[in-house]
């Protein structure tokens, strides 16, 4: 939505996801099979989206998109691998910040 220039819709959708994310279980250690579908959706789509948005805001377009590109190219499949890449491409402080976000 934002890339298409629909800033108002983007902000509305983001606010909805951020509100939902605030009451969701932590992303780190989340076992989807232990929860009903609505909670799985809340964590994976709302909290995941809100967390990635925060990371994007923290890093800016260039670093954020470089990390996403490298994540896809390397076919990273674990949180630890992603955190290591975030640290390599940004800083130890950003890695620690993101880890904290994943734990709440």
C-alpha positions in Angstrom: 0.0 0.0 0.0 2.7 2.4 0.9 4.8 1.6 -2.1 1.7 2.2 -4.3 1.3 5.6 -2.7 -1.7 4.8 -0.6 -0.3 6.2 2.6 -3.6 6.6 4.4 -4.6 3.0 3.9 -1.1 1.9 4.9 -1.2 3.8 8.1 -4.7 2.5 8.9 -3.7 -1.1 8.3 -0.5 -0.7 10.2 -2.3 0.8 13.2 -4.7 -2.2 13.2 -1.9 -4.7 13.1 0.1 -2.8 15.8 -2.9 -2.8 18.1 -3.4 -6.6 17.6 0.3 -7.3 18.0 0.3 -5.6 21.5 -1.7 -8.5 22.9 -0.1 -11.3 21.0 2.3 -13.9 22.5 6.0 -13.4 21.8 7.3 -14.3 18.4 10.4 -16.1 19.7 9.6 -19.6 20.8 6.0 -19.3 19.4 4.7 -22.8 18.5 1.9 -22.3 16.0 0.5 -25.9 16.4 -0.2 -25.1 20.1 -2.6 -22.3 19.3 -5.9 -21.9 17.5 -5.8 -20.3 14.0 -6.8 -16.7 15.2 -3.8 -16.6 17.6 -1.5 -18.0 15.0 -2.6 -15.3 12.5 -2.3 -12.6 15.2 1.3 -13.6 15.9 2.6 -14.4 12.5 0.8 -11.7 10.5 0.2 -8.9 12.9 3.1 -9.1 15.3 5.5 -10.2 12.6 4.4 -7.3 10.4 4.6 -4.8 13.3 8.1 -6.0 14.2 9.4 -5.8 10.7 8.0 -2.3 10.3 9.8 -1.3 13.5 13.0 -2.7 12.1 12.5 -0.9 8.9 12.0 2.4 10.7 15.1 1.8 12.8 17.3 1.0 9.8 15.9 3.0 6.9 15.2 1.7 3.4 18.7 1.0 2.2 19.8 -1.2 5.1 16.4 -2.9 5.6 16.0 -3.9 2.0 19.6 -5.1 1.8 18.9 -7.3 4.8 15.8 -8.7 3.2 17.6 -9.3 -0.1 20.4 -11.1 1.6 18.0 -13.1 3.7 16.2 -14.4 0.6 19.4 -15.0 -1.3 20.9 -17.0 1.5 17.6 -18.8 2.1 17.9 -18.1 5.8 15.5 -20.2 7.8 16.2 -19.6 11.5 15.8 -16.7 13.8 19.5 -17.0 14.9 20.7 -16.7 11.3 18.5 -13.7 10.7 19.7 -12.0 13.9 23.3 -12.7 12.8 22.7 -11.1 9.4 21.0 -8.1 11.1 24.1 -7.6 13.3 26.5 -7.9 10.3 24.5 -5.4 8.2 23.8 -3.0 11.0 25.1 -3.3 14.5 25.2 -5.4 17.7 22.8 -2.9 19.3 20.2 -3.4 16.5 20.5 -7.2 16.9 20.0 -6.9 20.7 17.0 -4.6 20.1 15.4 -7.0 17.6 15.9 -9.9 19.9 14.2 -8.0 22.7 11.3 -7.2 20.3 11.0 -10.9 19.5 10.7 -11.8 23.2 7.8 -9.6 24.1 
